[in-house]
Amino acid sequence: MFDQLIRLLKAPEPQARPDLRLSVAVLLVEAARQDDTFDPRERAMIEQLLTRKFDLAPEECAALLAAGVARAQELVQLHGHTSAIFEAMSPEERVGVIEMLWDVAYADGVLDPEEDLLIRRIAGLIAVTDRDRVLARQRVVARLAESDRGQERS
């Protein structure tokens, strides 16, 4: 009986892997919440990004976002979600997630230092290089500048 107890304690505990879509949603929501507000523009950006990334119908996106918000509210650590992304996505897709995070961080027009720090942490956890993280940020800033120029012309 003692041997069985030892084997049970030594056996690795099976851990459920978070759903990849939910992991991405949680990280995007967490980025939006870093400045202590979940701005409607950030919510709209997350909906747009999730819909495009995972080809979701509006009701699927709403359900995924609601689950992401609920999970982010109880979030203690990022590791489970970042490891799911690291294991399931290619390097290019992981850079895409970082770019999505920058999109959310800039959605309200202001980059909060806490948002920047979170994106740096996530990039490290999903093995996105500093160079790729910075290039992703530059692409988002360039798109925003182009969008602003387009609105000024209208």
C-alpha positions in Angstrom: 0.0 0.0 0.0 2.8 2.4 0.8 4.4 1.7 -2.6 1.1 2.6 -4.3 1.0 5.9 -2.5 4.6 6.7 -3.5 3.8 5.8 -7.1 0.7 8.0 -7.0 2.6 10.9 -5.6 5.4 10.6 -8.2 3.1 10.2 -11.1 2.8 13.4 -13.1 -0.6 15.0 -12.7 -2.4 15.3 -16.0 -3.1 19.0 -16.7 -5.8 20.1 -19.0 -4.4 22.4 -21.7 -6.3 25.6 -22.2 -8.1 26.0 -25.5 -5.8 28.0 -27.8 -8.5 30.5 -28.8 -9.4 31.0 -25.1 -5.7 31.5 -24.3 -5.4 34.2 -26.9 -8.6 35.9 -25.7 -7.4 35.9 -22.1 -4.1 37.5 -23.0 -5.8 40.2 -25.1 -8.3 40.9 -22.3 -5.4 41.0 -19.8 -3.6 43.6 -22.0 -6.8 45.7 -22.1 -7.2 45.6 -18.4 -3.6 46.7 -17.5 -4.5 50.3 -17.3 -7.4 49.4 -14.9 -10.1 50.1 -17.5 -11.6 47.9 -20.2 -12.3 50.7 -22.7 -15.1 50.0 -25.3 -12.5 50.7 -28.0 -10.3 47.9 -26.6 -13.3 45.6 -26.4 -14.2 46.3 -30.1 -10.5 45.8 -31.1 -10.4 42.4 -29.3 -13.7 41.4 -31.0 -12.3 42.4 -34.4 -9.0 40.6 -33.8 -10.6 37.3 -32.5 -13.1 37.3 -35.3 -10.4 37.7 -37.9 -7.8 35.4 -36.3 -10.2 32.5 -35.7 -12.8 33.1 -38.4 -15.6 33.4 -35.8 -19.3 34.2 -36.2 -20.5 37.2 -34.1 -22.1 34.9 -31.5 -19.0 32.7 -31.3 -16.8 35.7 -30.8 -19.1 37.1 -28.1 -19.0 33.7 -26.2 -15.2 33.5 -26.6 -14.8 37.1 -25.3 -17.1 36.5 -22.4 -15.1 33.4 -21.5 -11.8 35.3 -21.9 -13.1 38.1 -19.6 -14.2 35.6 -17.0 -10.9 33.7 -17.1 -8.9 36.9 -17.0 -10.7 38.0 -13.8 -9.6 34.9 -12.0 -6.2 34.8 -13.6 -3.3 34.2 -11.3 -0.6 33.4 -13.8 -0.1 33.6 -17.5 1.9 30.4 -17.9 -0.8 28.0 -18.8 -2.1 30.3 -21.6 1.4 31.3 -22.9 2.6 27.7 -22.9 -0.5 26.6 -24.9 0.3 29.4 -27.4 4.0 28.5 -27.5 3.3 24.8 -28.1 0.5 25.2 -30.7 1.6 28.1 -32.8 4.4 28.6 -35.2 6.9 31.4 -34.6 5.2 33.6 -37.1 1.8 33.0 -35.5 3.3 33.9 -32.1 4.6 37.2 -33.5 1.0 37.7 -34.8 -0.3 37.3 -31.2 2.2 40.0 -30.0 1.0 42.3 -32.8 -2.6 41.6 -31.7 -1.6 42.6 -28.1 -0.1 45.9 -29.5 -3.4 46.5 -31.3 -5.3 46.2 -28.1 -2.8 48.3 -26.1 -3.1 51.2 -28.6 -6.9 50.8 -29.1 -7.7 53.5 -26.6 -5.0 55.9 -28.0 -2.6 55.6 -25.1 0.1 53.0 -24.4 0.2 52.5 -20.6 3.5 51.4 -19.2 1.8 48.4 -17.6 0.6 47.3 -21.1 4.1 47.6 -22.5 5.5 45.6 -19.6 2.8 42.9 -20.0 3.6 42.6 -23.7 7.3 42.3 -23.0 6.6 39.5 -20.5 4.3 37.6 -22.8 6.7 37.9 -25.7 9.4 36.3 -23.5 7.1 33.5 -22.4 6.1 32.6 -26.0 9.7 33.0 -27.4 9.2 36.1 -29.5 12.4 38.0 -29.8 12.8 41.6 -28.7 13.4 42.5 -32.3 10.2 40.8 -33.5 8.3 42.4 -30.6 9.5 45.8 -31.6 8.8 45.3 -35.3 5.3 44.1 -34.4 4.8 47.3 -32.4 6.1 49.4 -35.3 3.7 47.8 -37.7 0.8 48.6 -35.4 1.9 52.2 -34.9 2.3 52.6 -38.7 -1.2 51.3 -39.3 -2.6 53.7 -36.8 -0.7 56.6 -38.3 -2.0 55.6 -41.8 -5.5 55.3 -40.4 -5.3 58.8 -38.9 -4.1 60.2 -42.2 -7.0 58.5 -44.0 -9.5 60.0 -41.6 -8.0 63.5 -42.0 -8.5 63.3 -45.7 -12.2 62.4 -45.4 
